Amino acid sequence: MLRLNRKTNVNGEPCAPRGARTVREGVGIPGLPHDLDVQVAKLRLLKSSHQSQKYQLEDRLMQYFPREIAATRVAIMGCEADVATRDAHPAPADSFAGIELQGQHYDERIAAGEALLNILPMVQDTQPVHIGSFRGFDVEVSLEQFGKHVLTLKGTLEQHVELGADARGNTSRIENALTALDKKLGALNTRLSDLQRQVENAREELEKPFPQEDELREKSARLVELNAELDMENNAEPQEAEKPSVLAKLKEPIPLYEPKTHQVKYEEACR
């Protein structure tokens, strides 16, 4: 049979001191929400998340944005140079500008496309092979995965064209690659503007403090104060009721004892 004492309950678990309370219970504490400690924990978690986001922004400002902005500016300068090269070798209106392949010049789209198709079987290397020039750009061909051939127009940047089995279609793709330089340059300038705007936004976000800092500070201070009060109360020894001393009992007067018969005779005499 389990013996009970003042320090254990029926389950053998230690009992809290008499009168002990916790902040979570909030017993007998006027104006204290029962979940004050939970509120403080949530606020601290929000602040930690806020601080983590600031660290990420700082990392992006120090590494990501400078790297991306520098790369975009280099790409813009290269694209501008390639546009200038293309424009320096204009194509006649509604006609083919002509292409040089293996030392021979072709003015017709179909003839140029067929000559290109004849060259492709000889290129069996993943390393680019120089085969000619087109509108001021070097022309290279390489063998890629799954047996596909890719033509590269090499200027300051590289424009890649996947080749197929159609002669006229291949020459049209080569022309379109240079025509698309204007659109590509516009996209690069837009990206640069976006990156610069993101930098400004990130710097503004870094200057913003945690929006619930005052609430966290007030509730944390209140929680510390209440914990201190409860610790003092829990550590105080309970006062036991004073017991009357034996000496005091001995000094009390002893009541007189009267036999019951004398009391009856006395009552009859009074009648």
C-alpha positions in Angstrom: 0.0 0.0 0.0 1.4 3.4 -1.0 2.2 5.6 2.0 1.2 9.2 1.7 3.1 12.1 3.1 3.1 15.8 2.8 5.4 15.8 -0.2 3.7 13.2 -2.5 0.2 12.6 -3.9 -1.6 9.4 -4.4 0.3 8.8 -7.6 3.6 9.2 -5.8 4.3 12.5 -7.6 5.8 15.4 -5.6 3.2 18.0 -4.5 3.7 21.7 -5.0 4.1 23.7 -1.8 0.9 24.9 -0.3 -0.2 28.2 -1.9 2.2 27.8 -4.8 1.0 29.4 -8.1 2.4 29.9 -11.6 2.1 32.7 -14.1 0.4 30.3 -16.6 -2.4 29.7 -14.1 -2.8 33.4 -13.2 -4.7 32.4 -10.1 -5.6 35.4 -7.9 -3.6 37.9 -9.9 -5.9 40.8 -11.0 -5.6 41.9 -14.6 -3.2 39.1 -15.6 -4.1 37.1 -18.8 -3.7 33.4 -18.2 -1.5 33.2 -21.3 0.9 36.1 -20.8 3.9 33.8 -21.1 2.4 32.4 -24.3 2.0 35.9 -25.7 5.6 36.8 -24.8 6.8 33.6 -26.5 4.9 34.4 -29.7 6.2 37.9 -29.8 9.7 36.7 -29.3 9.2 34.2 -32.2 7.9 37.0 -34.4 10.9 39.1 -33.5 13.3 36.3 -34.3 11.7 35.8 -37.7 11.9 39.6 -38.3 15.6 39.5 -37.4 16.2 36.5 -39.7 14.7 38.3 -42.6 16.9 41.3 -42.0 20.0 39.0 -42.0 18.8 37.6 -45.4 18.4 41.1 -46.7 21.9 42.1 -45.5 23.3 39.0 -47.2 21.5 39.9 -50.5 22.7 43.5 -50.3 26.3 42.4 -49.7 26.5 39.5 -52.2 23.5 38.8 -54.5 22.6 42.2 -55.7 26.1 43.4 -56.4 26.9 40.2 -58.3 23.6 40.3 -60.3 23.9 44.0 -61.1 27.5 43.7 -62.3 26.6 40.7 -64.5 23.6 42.5 -66.0 25.6 45.6 -66.8 28.2 43.4 -68.5 25.4 41.7 -70.5 23.9 45.1 -71.5 27.3 46.3 -72.8 27.8 43.1 -74.7 24.3 43.2 -76.2 24.8 46.9 -77.2 28.0 46.0 -78.9 26.4 43.1 -80.8 23.5 45.4 -81.9 26.1 47.8 -83.2 27.8 45.0 -85.1 24.6 43.8 -86.6 23.6 47.3 -87.7 27.0 47.8 -89.2 26.2 44.9 -91.6 22.6 45.6 -92.6 20.5 43.1 -94.6 18.7 44.3 -97.7 15.0 44.9 -97.3 13.0 41.7 -97.6 16.1 39.7 -98.7 18.8 37.5 -97.3 22.0 39.2 -96.2 24.1 36.3 -97.3 26.3 34.0 -95.3 29.8 32.6 -95.7 30.3 28.9 -95.1 33.7 27.2 -95.3 35.0 30.0 -97.5 32.1 30.2 -99.9 29.5 33.0 -99.9 25.8 32.2 -100.3 23.2 34.9 -101.2 20.1 32.6 -101.3 18.4 31.4 -98.2 17.7 27.9 -99.6 21.2 27.4 -101.0 22.7 28.6 -97.8 20.5 26.3 -95.8 21.4 23.3 -97.9 25.1 24.0 -97.7 24.8 24.2 -93.9 23.0 20.8 -93.8 25.8 19.3 -95.8 28.3 20.5 -93.2 26.5 19.2 -90.1 27.4 15.5 -90.6 31.1 16.4 -90.4 30.7 18.1 -87.0 30.7 15.3 -84.4 32.3 17.2 -81.6 30.8 18.9 -78.6 33.4 21.6 -78.9 32.3 24.4 -81.3 33.7 24.2 -84.8 34.2 27.5 -86.8 32.5 27.2 -90.2 32.0 30.8 -91.4 30.5 34.2 -90.7 27.2 36.0 -90.9 26.7 39.8 -90.7 29.9 40.4 -88.8 29.5 37.4 -86.4 31.5 34.3 -86.4 29.5 31.1 -87.1 30.3 28.0 -85.1 28.5 24.6 -84.9 28.6 22.0 -82.2 27.0 18.6 -81.5 24.8 18.7 -78.4 22.8 16.0 -76.6 20.5 13.6 -78.4 22.4 14.3 -81.7 21.2 17.8 -82.2 23.4 20.4 -83.8 23.5 24.0 -82.4 24.8 27.0 -84.4 26.4 29.8 -82.4 26.6 33.4 -83.6 29.6 34.6 -81.7 30.1 38.4 -81.1 30.7 40.0 -77.8 27.9 37.7 -76.5 26.8 34.4 -78.0 23.5 33.7 -79.7 22.5 30.0 -79.9 20.3 28.6 -82.7 19.1 25.0 -82.6 19.2 23.6 -86.1 16.7 21.2 -87.7 16.3 19.3 -91.0 14.7 22.2 -93.0 17.2 24.3 -95.0 15.0 27.4 -95.3 13.9 27.1 -91.6 17.5 27.1 -90.4 18.4 30.3 -92.3 15.3 32.0 -90.9 16.3 31.0 -87.3 19.7 32.5 -87.8 18.2 35.8 -89.0 15.7 35.9 -86.2 18.5 35.4 -83.6 20.0 38.7 -84.6 16.7 40.5 -84.9 15.9 39.4 -81.3 18.9 41.4 -80.0 16.7 44.5 -79.5 14.2 42.7 -77.4 17.0 41.0 -75.4 18.6 44.4 -74.7 15.3 45.8 -73.5 14.8 42.9 -71.2 18.3 43.4 -69.7 17.7 47.1 -69.1 14.4 46.2 -67.4 16.2 43.7 -65.2 18.8 46.2 -64.2 16.1 48.7 -63.2 14.3 46.0 -61.2 17.5 45.0 -59.4 18.2 48.6 -58.5 14.7 49.1 -57.2 15.0 45.9 -55.1 18.2 47.3 -53.5 16.4 50.5 -52.5 13.5 48.5 -51.0 15.9 46.2 -49.1 17.7 49.2 -47.6 14.4 50.7 -46.5 13.3 47.4 -44.9 16.5 47.2 -43.0 15.8 50.5 -41.4 12.4 49.4 -40.1 12.4 48.2 -36.4 10.3 45.3 -35.2 6.8 46.7 -35.3 5.7 45.1 -31.9 8.9 45.9 -30.0 7.1 48.1 -27.4 4.5 45.4 -26.8 7.2 42.8 -26.3 9.2 45.0 -24.0 6.2 45.8 -21.8 4.9 42.3 -21.5 8.3 40.9 -20.9 8.8 43.3 -18.0 5.5 42.4 -16.6 6.2 38.7 -16.9 9.6 39.1 -15.0 7.8 41.1 -12.3 5.1 38.5 -11.8 7.6 35.6 -11.8 9.6 37.4 -9.1 6.5 37.9 -7.0 5.4 34.3 -7.3 8.9 33.0 -6.5 8.8 35.0 -3.3 5.3 33.7 -2.4 6.2 30.1 -3.2 9.4 30.2 -1.1 7.7 31.7 1.9 7.0 29.2 4.8 3.3 28.7 5.5 2.2 30.1 8.9 0.6 27.5 11.1 -2.2 28.4 13.5 -1.1 28.8 17.1 -2.0 26.0 19.5 -3.1 26.8 23.1 -0.4 25.8 25.5 -0.8 23.1 28.3 0.0 25.7 31.0 -2.8 28.0 29.8 -5.3 25.1 30.0 -4.2 24.3 33.6 -4.9 27.9 34.7 -8.5 27.7 33.5 -11.0 27.4 36.4 -12.6 24.0 36.9 -16.4 24.1 36.7 -18.2 23.0 40.0 -20.0 19.7 39.9 -23.4 19.3 41.5 -25.0 15.9 42.0 -28.2 15.5 40.1 -30.3 14.6 43.3 -29.4 17.9 45.0 -30.5 19.7 41.9 -33.9 17.9 41.9 -34.6 18.7 45.6 -33.7 22.3 45.0 -36.2 22.5 42.1 -39.0 21.0 44.3 -38.3 23.4 47.2 -38.8 26.3 44.8 -42.3 25.2 43.8 
